[in-house]
Amino acid sequence: MISATDTSTTSRPIGFENSNASGVERRAADGGKLSDSEQRRVDELKQADTRVKRHEEAHKAAAGPLFRGGPNYTYETGPDGKRYAVAGSVQIDSSPGRTPEETVQKAQAIRRAALAPADPSSTDRAVAAKATRMEAAARQAIADENLRAASESPRAEPIESGSDSEPTEGGQATRSIEPVEAQPNGETSSRSSSSLQVMSPGDLGAEIWAIVSDLAKAESLRQDRLASNIPFAAANLDLLA
């Protein structure tokens, strides 16, 4: 049987009747021969002793770091004057862990220790059931904490579709930029620019070439104006065409 510090596991007591102690002592001292019924009783007690001790050792081995003491045995003296274990218990720690996660692991270890013997007693099964309830409560606490953390975390603001957003080639929307203009008094004001678009590489190249061409024309006009003010011909004047 498992007997935890808060819970305990004990092998089932064997239901033998107690022998007459004084008669057993006299028989053991005299070395008298056992009757057939007495010999059967001794054989039963030997089997019980082996079973109980194997049962408690299984609890102890499975308990690991939860083991707190034992095995403790209840003995019965047989007709041959020897003492045989007919019940036993092992103490284990069955308190909750410091965190829900630790409690889950601890509850699983308690259940394994309780059900370790091949023939768990009713007390062992009760300990295992308590450990299962402890694990369920800890898992619920973990789920509640995760839900609370998710509700408190900042959410990403979705981009609203409309006239101020344009889809890119990957299907992702991009917001238009509102340029800031300087005012005479030094203040700034924003001007909506809903016409801004994301250009493809080809469109961007054409736009750059148009700008370059405009600059070239402007420079050509400027050079022409300068040339008109020169009183003599300048055959080697270079112009940007």
C-alpha positions as CSV (number, residue, x, y, z in Angstrom):
1,M,0.0,0.0,0.0
2,I,1.3,3.5,-0.8
3,S,1.2,5.9,2.1
4,A,2.0,9.4,0.9
5,T,2.8,12.3,3.1
6,D,-0.8,13.4,2.6
7,T,-1.5,10.0,0.9
8,S,-0.3,6.5,1.6
9,T,-0.1,3.3,-0.3
10,T,-0.3,0.0,1.5
11,S,-0.6,-3.6,0.3
12,R,-3.9,-5.3,1.3
13,P,-3.7,-7.0,4.7
14,I,-4.0,-10.7,4.5
15,G,-7.0,-12.1,6.4
16,F,-5.3,-14.7,8.5
17,E,-6.3,-15.4,12.1
18,N,-3.7,-14.9,14.7
19,S,-2.1,-18.0,16.1
20,N,-1.9,-18.9,19.8
21,A,1.4,-17.1,20.6
22,S,2.2,-19.2,23.7
23,G,1.5,-22.4,21.9
24,V,3.7,-21.4,18.9
25,E,6.5,-20.4,21.2
26,R,6.4,-23.8,23.0
27,R,6.2,-25.7,19.7
28,A,9.1,-23.7,18.3
29,A,11.1,-24.3,21.4
30,D,10.3,-28.0,21.5
31,G,11.0,-28.4,17.8
32,G,7.7,-30.3,17.5
33,K,6.4,-31.4,14.2
34,L,3.6,-29.2,12.6
35,S,0.3,-30.7,11.9
36,D,-1.0,-30.6,8.3
37,S,-3.2,-27.6,8.9
38,E,-0.3,-25.8,10.6
39,Q,2.0,-26.5,7.7
40,R,-0.6,-25.2,5.3
41,R,-0.8,-22.0,7.4
42,V,3.0,-21.6,7.3
43,D,3.0,-22.0,3.5
44,E,0.3,-19.3,3.2
45,L,2.2,-16.9,5.4
46,K,5.3,-17.4,3.4
47,Q,3.5,-16.6,0.2
48,A,1.9,-13.6,1.8
49,D,5.3,-12.4,3.1
50,T,6.8,-12.6,-0.4
51,R,3.9,-10.9,-2.1
52,V,3.6,-8.0,0.4
53,K,7.4,-7.3,0.3
54,R,7.4,-7.4,-3.5
55,H,4.4,-5.1,-3.6
56,E,6.1,-2.5,-1.3
57,E,9.4,-2.6,-3.1
58,A,7.6,-1.9,-6.4
59,H,6.1,1.3,-4.8
60,K,9.5,2.3,-3.5
61,A,11.3,1.8,-6.8
62,A,8.7,3.8,-8.8
63,A,8.4,6.6,-6.3
64,G,12.0,7.9,-7.0
65,P,12.5,11.4,-5.5
66,L,9.0,11.3,-4.0
67,F,10.0,8.5,-1.6
68,R,9.8,9.6,2.0
69,G,10.0,6.4,4.1
70,G,9.3,2.7,4.5
71,P,8.5,0.0,3.7
72,N,6.7,-0.5,7.1
73,Y,5.3,-4.0,7.6
74,T,2.7,-5.6,9.8
75,Y,3.8,-9.0,10.9
76,E,2.1,-12.2,12.0
77,T,3.8,-15.1,13.8
78,G,3.2,-18.4,12.2
79,P,2.8,-21.9,13.8
80,D,6.6,-22.4,13.3
81,G,7.4,-19.4,15.5
82,K,8.6,-17.2,12.6
83,R,7.2,-13.7,11.8
84,Y,5.7,-13.1,8.3
85,A,4.8,-9.7,6.7
86,V,1.0,-9.7,6.0
87,A,0.7,-6.0,5.2
88,G,2.9,-3.0,4.5
89,S,3.1,0.6,3.5
90,V,5.5,3.1,1.7
91,Q,5.4,6.8,2.3
92,I,5.7,9.2,-0.7
93,D,5.3,13.0,-1.1
94,S,1.9,13.8,-2.7
95,S,1.8,17.6,-2.2
96,P,1.3,19.8,-5.3
97,G,4.3,21.3,-7.0
98,R,5.4,25.0,-6.9
99,T,3.9,25.7,-10.3
100,P,1.1,24.1,-12.4
101,E,3.7,22.6,-14.7
102,E,5.6,21.0,-11.8
103,T,2.3,19.8,-10.4
104,V,1.5,18.0,-13.6
105,Q,4.8,16.1,-13.6
106,K,4.5,15.3,-9.9
107,A,0.9,14.0,-10.2
108,Q,2.1,11.7,-13.0
109,A,4.9,10.4,-10.8
110,I,2.5,9.8,-7.9
111,R,0.2,7.8,-10.1
112,R,3.0,5.7,-11.5
113,A,4.2,4.9,-7.9
114,A,0.7,4.0,-6.8
115,L,0.0,1.6,-9.6
116,A,3.5,0.1,-9.8
117,P,2.7,-3.2,-8.2
118,A,1.1,-6.0,-10.3
119,D,-1.7,-6.1,-7.7
120,P,-2.5,-2.5,-6.6
121,S,-4.8,-2.4,-3.6
122,S,-7.9,-0.3,-3.2
123,T,-5.9,2.3,-1.3
124,D,-3.3,2.4,-4.2
125,R,-6.1,3.0,-6.7
126,A,-7.5,5.8,-4.5
127,V,-4.1,7.5,-4.4
128,A,-3.8,7.2,-8.2
129,A,-7.3,8.7,-8.7
130,K,-6.3,11.6,-6.4
131,A,-3.2,12.2,-8.5
132,T,-5.3,12.2,-11.7
133,R,-7.5,14.9,-10.3
134,M,-4.5,16.9,-9.2
135,E,-3.1,16.7,-12.7
136,A,-6.4,17.8,-14.3
137,A,-6.6,20.8,-12.0
138,A,-3.1,21.8,-12.8
139,R,-3.7,21.5,-16.6
140,Q,-6.8,23.7,-16.3
141,A,-4.7,26.3,-14.4
142,I,-2.2,26.3,-17.3
143,A,-4.9,26.7,-19.9
144,D,-6.5,29.6,-18.0
145,E,-3.1,31.3,-17.7
146,N,-2.4,30.9,-21.4
147,L,-5.8,32.3,-22.3
148,R,-5.3,35.3,-20.0
149,A,-1.8,36.0,-21.5
150,A,-3.3,35.8,-25.0
151,S,-6.1,38.3,-24.1
152,E,-3.6,40.7,-22.6
153,S,-1.0,40.7,-25.4
154,P,-1.2,43.6,-28.0
155,R,-2.9,42.7,-31.2
156,A,-1.6,43.7,-34.6
157,E,-3.8,46.4,-36.2
158,P,-5.2,45.1,-39.5
159,I,-4.8,47.2,-42.6
160,E,-8.1,48.4,-43.8
161,S,-8.8,48.2,-47.5
162,G,-9.9,51.4,-49.2
163,S,-8.7,54.3,-51.4
164,D,-5.6,54.9,-49.3
165,S,-4.1,51.4,-49.8
166,E,-2.9,49.7,-52.9
167,P,-2.1,45.9,-53.3
168,T,1.5,45.1,-54.1
169,E,2.6,42.3,-56.5
170,G,2.6,39.8,-53.6
171,G,-1.0,40.8,-52.8
172,Q,-0.1,42.8,-49.7
173,A,-1.6,46.2,-49.2
174,T,0.5,49.2,-48.5
175,R,-0.7,52.6,-47.1
176,S,-0.2,55.8,-49.1
177,I,2.2,58.4,-47.6
178,E,1.0,61.8,-46.4
179,P,3.9,64.2,-47.2
180,V,4.6,67.0,-44.8
181,E,4.7,70.5,-46.2
182,A,6.4,73.5,-44.6
183,Q,4.3,76.5,-44.0
184,P,5.5,80.2,-44.0
185,N,5.1,80.4,-40.3
186,G,7.4,77.4,-39.8
187,E,4.6,74.9,-39.0
188,T,4.0,71.8,-40.9
189,S,0.8,70.4,-42.4
190,S,0.1,67.0,-44.0
191,R,-1.4,66.6,-47.4
192,S,-3.2,63.5,-48.3
193,S,-1.6,61.6,-51.2
194,S,-4.0,58.9,-52.2
195,S,-2.5,58.6,-55.7
196,L,0.8,57.1,-54.5
197,Q,1.3,53.7,-56.0
198,V,3.9,50.9,-55.8
199,M,5.6,50.8,-59.2
200,S,7.0,47.8,-61.0
201,P,10.7,47.9,-62.0
202,G,9.8,48.7,-65.6
203,D,7.5,51.6,-64.7
204,L,10.1,52.9,-62.3
205,G,12.8,53.0,-65.0
206,A,10.5,54.9,-67.4
207,E,9.7,57.4,-64.7
208,I,13.4,58.0,-64.0
209,W,14.2,58.4,-67.7
210,A,11.5,61.0,-68.1
211,I,12.9,63.0,-65.2
212,V,16.4,62.8,-66.7
213,S,15.1,64.0,-70.0
214,D,13.3,66.9,-68.5
215,L,16.5,67.9,-66.7
216,A,18.4,67.7,-69.9
217,K,16.0,69.9,-71.7
218,A,16.0,72.4,-68.9
219,E,19.8,72.5,-69.0
220,S,19.8,73.0,-72.8
221,L,17.5,76.0,-72.5
222,R,19.7,77.5,-69.9
223,Q,22.8,77.1,-72.1
224,D,20.9,78.7,-75.0
225,R,20.1,81.7,-72.9
226,L,23.7,82.0,-71.8
227,A,24.9,81.7,-75.4
228,S,22.6,84.5,-76.6
229,N,24.4,86.9,-74.3
230,I,27.8,86.1,-75.7
231,P,28.9,88.7,-78.3
232,F,31.1,86.3,-80.3
233,A,30.6,82.9,-81.7
234,A,31.7,80.0,-79.5
235,A,32.4,77.2,-81.9
236,N,33.6,74.8,-79.1
237,L,30.7,75.3,-76.7
238,D,29.5,71.9,-75.3
239,L,25.8,71.5,-74.7
240,L,24.1,68.8,-72.8
241,A,21.6,67.2,-75.3
